[in-house]
């Protein structure tokens, strides 16, 4: 279970994320509504352990430390953080992301083999900008789950790509149920999945929360809005909570050209699995 208690992030000149309380459970999709891309991204980063809250806490299971939260979580498709760049080919995207997985496995340096194995043969020769939003999201989910330590997925604004909600909602539900990122040699694993969205889709019957509210009040009318913590940062002071992107599965930020160079398929079929 992921638990956020009075999670609050102060910005430079205004509150970035007002006090938010929520719980997310394994095998479920929790949709969290937040206004504005800046707020959604900050909330996503905090829930995935990449941004330290000004006040409040985020805890995964019984582990209090942020290091465990970062290790066991992945942030997906976050604008200006790890959103796939349109100028990349699909093979280059996969090559870069697999190179960041902190585990050794057979397809680490074989993006083509990985794509075929996971059902993406039809997009082998395409550019990222050519992919439909749901197809690209599916690819990003599979790439994030190449890291077998990941139990929590936080998807930043999946509703920004299309007015049609059905496709991305179905993908998040499949991921939560363990139907994405399946290892043929292991049992499927249910995940904790959060979608931080601009609006809750019509007809959504699953659990919801909202930035600035306690989860119990998020689904219905709120008689008395929760008081926001007093903004303590002075104008011009550094914003609280540095963003860490180097350990984000799928991150292509702060890397040298040598590190970002695509890895060619060099491993032969006859090599042993490492």
C-alpha positions as CSV (number, residue, x, y, z in Angstrom):
1,X,0.0,0.0,0.0
2,X,1.1,3.6,-0.7
3,X,0.1,6.1,1.8
4,X,0.4,9.9,1.5
5,X,-0.4,11.9,4.7
6,X,-0.9,15.7,4.4
7,X,1.6,15.8,1.5
8,X,2.4,19.4,0.8
9,X,5.0,21.0,-1.5
10,X,5.7,24.7,-1.3
11,X,6.8,26.4,-4.6
12,X,8.9,29.6,-5.0
13,X,6.0,32.0,-5.0
14,X,2.9,29.8,-4.4
15,X,1.8,26.5,-3.1
16,X,2.7,23.8,-5.6
17,X,0.8,20.9,-4.1
18,X,-1.7,21.7,-1.3
19,X,-2.0,19.2,1.6
20,X,-3.2,15.9,0.1
21,X,-4.0,12.6,1.9
22,X,-4.6,9.4,0.0
23,X,-4.1,5.6,0.0
24,X,-3.4,3.3,-3.0
25,X,-3.6,-0.4,-2.8
26,X,-2.0,-3.3,-4.8
27,X,-4.1,-4.5,-7.7
28,X,-6.0,-1.2,-7.9
29,X,-5.9,1.9,-10.0
30,X,-6.2,5.2,-8.1
31,X,-7.0,8.3,-10.1
32,X,-5.8,11.5,-8.5
33,X,-7.2,14.8,-9.9
34,X,-5.0,17.9,-9.9
35,X,-5.4,21.2,-11.7
36,X,-2.5,22.4,-13.9
37,X,0.3,20.4,-15.4
38,X,2.9,21.9,-13.0
39,X,0.9,20.6,-10.0
40,X,0.2,17.2,-11.6
41,X,3.9,16.7,-12.3
42,X,5.0,17.8,-8.8
43,X,2.5,15.5,-7.2
44,X,3.6,12.6,-9.5
45,X,7.2,13.2,-8.6
46,X,6.5,13.3,-4.9
47,X,4.3,10.1,-5.0
48,X,7.1,8.3,-6.8
49,X,9.8,9.5,-4.3
50,X,11.5,11.9,-6.7
51,X,10.6,15.1,-5.0
52,X,10.8,15.6,-1.2
53,X,7.6,17.1,0.3
54,X,7.9,20.3,2.3
55,X,5.7,18.8,4.9
56,X,3.8,15.5,5.2
57,X,4.9,12.1,4.2
58,X,4.8,9.4,1.5
59,X,5.3,5.8,2.6
60,X,5.3,2.6,0.6
61,X,4.2,-0.3,2.8
62,X,6.0,-0.1,6.1
63,X,9.2,1.5,4.7
64,X,9.6,5.0,5.9
65,X,12.7,5.9,3.8
66,X,12.5,7.7,0.5
67,X,15.2,5.4,-1.0
68,X,12.9,2.4,-0.9
69,X,10.1,4.3,-2.5
70,X,12.4,5.4,-5.3
71,X,13.7,1.9,-5.8
72,X,10.2,0.3,-5.9
73,X,8.5,3.0,-8.1
74,X,8.5,4.2,-11.7
75,X,7.2,7.5,-13.0
76,X,5.7,7.3,-16.5
77,X,5.5,9.9,-19.3
78,X,6.1,12.9,-17.1
79,X,6.4,16.1,-19.2
80,X,9.9,17.7,-19.1
81,X,11.1,14.7,-16.9
82,X,11.0,11.5,-18.9
83,X,8.4,12.0,-21.6
84,X,9.7,10.2,-24.8
85,X,11.2,12.6,-27.3
86,X,9.6,12.6,-30.7
87,X,12.9,12.6,-32.6
88,X,13.8,9.2,-31.2
89,X,13.2,6.0,-33.0
90,X,11.3,3.3,-31.1
91,X,14.5,1.2,-31.1
92,X,16.5,4.0,-29.7
93,X,13.9,4.7,-27.0
94,X,13.9,1.1,-25.9
95,X,17.7,0.8,-26.0
96,X,18.1,3.9,-23.8
97,X,15.5,2.7,-21.3
98,X,16.7,-0.8,-21.0
99,X,20.3,0.5,-20.4
100,X,19.0,2.2,-17.3
101,X,17.4,-0.9,-15.7
102,X,19.6,-1.7,-12.7
103,X,19.5,-5.5,-13.5
104,X,21.2,-7.7,-16.0
105,X,19.1,-9.7,-18.4
106,X,19.4,-11.2,-21.8
107,X,17.7,-8.4,-23.8
108,X,19.4,-5.5,-22.1
109,X,21.5,-4.7,-25.2
110,X,19.1,-6.2,-27.7
111,X,16.2,-3.7,-28.2
112,X,14.9,-5.5,-31.3
113,X,14.7,-8.8,-29.5
114,X,13.0,-7.1,-26.5
115,X,10.4,-5.4,-28.7
116,X,9.5,-8.7,-30.5
117,X,9.3,-10.6,-27.3
118,X,6.9,-8.1,-25.8
119,X,4.6,-7.8,-28.8
120,X,5.8,-4.7,-30.5
121,X,7.1,-6.1,-33.8
122,X,4.7,-3.8,-35.7
123,X,6.5,-0.7,-34.5
124,X,10.1,-1.7,-34.8
125,X,10.9,0.8,-37.6
126,X,8.7,3.6,-36.4
127,X,9.5,7.0,-34.8
128,X,8.1,7.9,-31.4
129,X,6.0,10.7,-33.0
130,X,4.3,8.1,-35.2
131,X,2.8,6.1,-32.4
132,X,-0.8,6.3,-31.2
133,X,-0.9,7.6,-27.5
134,X,-2.2,4.3,-26.2
135,X,0.5,2.3,-28.0
136,X,3.2,4.6,-26.7
137,X,1.8,4.4,-23.1
138,X,1.8,0.6,-23.4
139,X,5.4,0.6,-24.5
140,X,6.4,2.8,-21.6
141,X,4.6,0.6,-19.1
142,X,6.4,-2.4,-20.4
143,X,9.8,-0.7,-20.3
144,X,9.2,0.5,-16.7
145,X,8.4,-3.0,-15.6
146,X,11.6,-4.4,-17.1
147,X,12.8,-3.5,-13.6
148,X,11.6,-6.4,-11.5
149,X,11.9,-4.3,-8.3
150,X,9.1,-1.9,-9.4
151,X,5.8,-2.4,-7.5
152,X,4.4,1.2,-8.0
153,X,3.6,3.0,-11.2
154,X,2.8,6.7,-11.2
155,X,1.5,7.9,-14.6
156,X,1.6,11.7,-15.1
157,X,-1.4,13.1,-17.0
158,X,-2.3,10.2,-19.3
159,X,-5.4,12.1,-20.3
160,X,-3.5,15.0,-21.9
161,X,-2.9,13.1,-25.1
162,X,-6.5,12.3,-26.1
163,X,-10.1,13.1,-25.3
164,X,-10.8,9.3,-25.4
165,X,-10.3,7.9,-21.9
166,X,-11.0,4.3,-22.5
167,X,-7.6,3.2,-23.9
168,X,-5.3,4.6,-21.1
169,X,-7.8,3.6,-18.4
170,X,-7.8,0.0,-19.7
171,X,-3.9,0.0,-19.8
172,X,-3.6,1.2,-16.2
173,X,-6.1,-1.5,-15.1
174,X,-4.2,-4.2,-16.9
175,X,-0.9,-3.0,-15.3
176,X,-2.5,-3.1,-11.8
177,X,-3.8,-6.6,-12.5
178,X,-0.3,-7.9,-13.5
179,X,-1.2,-8.3,-17.2
180,X,1.6,-5.9,-18.4
181,X,5.2,-6.5,-17.8
182,X,4.7,-10.3,-17.2
183,X,7.8,-12.4,-17.0
184,X,7.2,-15.8,-18.8
185,X,9.4,-17.5,-16.2
186,X,7.6,-16.0,-13.1
187,X,4.2,-15.4,-11.7
188,X,2.4,-12.2,-12.6
189,X,2.5,-9.5,-10.0
190,X,-0.2,-7.1,-9.1
191,X,0.9,-3.5,-8.9
192,X,-0.1,-0.2,-7.2
193,X,-1.0,2.1,-10.1
194,X,-1.7,5.8,-9.8
195,X,-2.9,8.1,-12.6
196,X,-2.5,11.8,-11.9
197,X,-5.1,13.4,-14.2
198,X,-6.7,16.7,-15.0
199,X,-10.2,15.3,-14.7
200,X,-11.7,12.0,-13.5
201,X,-13.2,10.2,-16.6
202,X,-17.0,9.9,-16.8
203,X,-18.1,6.5,-15.7
204,X,-15.0,5.8,-13.6
205,X,-16.1,3.6,-10.7
206,X,-12.7,3.0,-9.1
207,X,-11.1,4.9,-6.2
208,X,-10.3,8.6,-6.6
209,X,-8.5,11.3,-4.7
210,X,-7.8,15.0,-5.3
211,X,-5.0,17.3,-4.7
212,X,-5.7,19.5,-1.6
213,X,-8.1,17.0,-0.1
214,X,-8.2,14.0,2.2
215,X,-9.1,10.9,0.2
216,X,-12.3,10.2,2.1
217,X,-13.7,13.6,1.0
218,X,-12.3,13.5,-2.6
219,X,-15.3,11.7,-4.2
220,X,-18.0,13.9,-2.8
221,X,-18.9,17.4,-1.7
222,X,-16.5,19.1,0.7
223,X,-18.2,21.2,3.4
224,X,-15.0,22.7,4.7
225,X,-11.9,22.7,2.5
226,X,-8.7,21.4,4.2
227,X,-6.5,24.3,5.3
228,X,-3.3,24.6,3.3
229,X,0.0,24.8,5.2
230,X,1.3,28.3,5.4
231,X,3.7,29.1,2.6
232,X,7.1,29.5,4.2
233,X,9.4,30.0,1.3
234,X,10.6,33.5,0.6
235,X,10.2,34.9,-2.9
236,X,13.3,34.0,-4.9
237,X,14.3,31.1,-2.5
238,X,14.9,27.7,-4.1
239,X,11.9,25.5,-4.4
240,X,11.7,22.7,-1.8
241,X,12.2,19.2,-3.0
242,X,14.9,18.7,-5.7
243,X,13.8,16.6,-8.6
244,X,15.9,13.5,-9.0
245,X,15.8,12.0,-12.5
246,X,18.8,9.9,-12.9
247,X,17.2,6.8,-11.2
248,X,13.8,7.2,-12.9
249,X,13.2,4.1,-15.1
250,X,12.9,5.5,-18.6
251,X,14.5,8.8,-17.8
252,X,16.5,10.3,-20.6
253,X,17.6,13.4,-18.7
254,X,21.1,14.6,-17.6
255,X,22.9,12.1,-19.7
256,X,25.9,12.7,-21.9
257,X,25.8,12.0,-25.6
258,X,28.0,9.0,-25.0
259,X,25.6,7.5,-22.5
260,X,22.6,8.4,-24.7
261,X,24.1,6.7,-27.8
262,X,21.9,3.8,-28.9
263,X,23.2,0.4,-28.0
264,X,23.3,-1.9,-31.0
265,X,22.1,-5.5,-30.9
266,X,25.3,-7.3,-30.2
267,X,24.3,-10.2,-28.1
268,X,23.9,-13.5,-30.0
269,X,21.1,-15.9,-29.4
270,X,23.5,-18.6,-28.1
271,X,24.6,-16.5,-25.1
272,X,23.6,-17.5,-21.6
273,X,21.1,-15.4,-19.6
274,X,22.9,-13.2,-17.1
